[in-house]
Amino acid sequence: MIIQSAVLDDNTVCFLHFEAIEIYNATGEISSSFVYCILQALEVAQKCYGEDSKELIPIYQCLARAESGQGDASSHERATKLFLQAHEITKLR
């Protein structure tokens, strides 16, 4: 899983993606800590870039992959919704 950090303003770099990678590499699985880091990255990116910014696309995709890896029907449904959110943003561009 490739996750990139995002520049959030002139002086700040979001390292939440990097932290998520560290967690994933240490455990080899999608843990609650991993999902927490990605959700925090989404929240920060939404505040900095706006709700329909293209910078949110890789975050939504990452969350969707994490959800789809859970294996149950409700997680699959959440993953589909996240992929659709990313897709909607691309349609706006």
Secondary structure as GFF3:
##gff-version 3
##sequence-region A 1 93
A	DSSP	beta_strand	6	7	.	.	.	ID=ss1
A	DSSP	beta_strand	13	14	.	.	.	ID=ss2
A	DSSP	alpha_helix	16	27	.	.	.	ID=ss3
A	DSSP	alpha_helix	32	49	.	.	.	ID=ss4
A	DSSP	three_ten_helix	54	56	.	.	.	ID=ss5
A	DSSP	alpha_helix	57	68	.	.	.	ID=ss6
A	DSSP	alpha_helix	73	92	.	.	.	ID=ss7
###
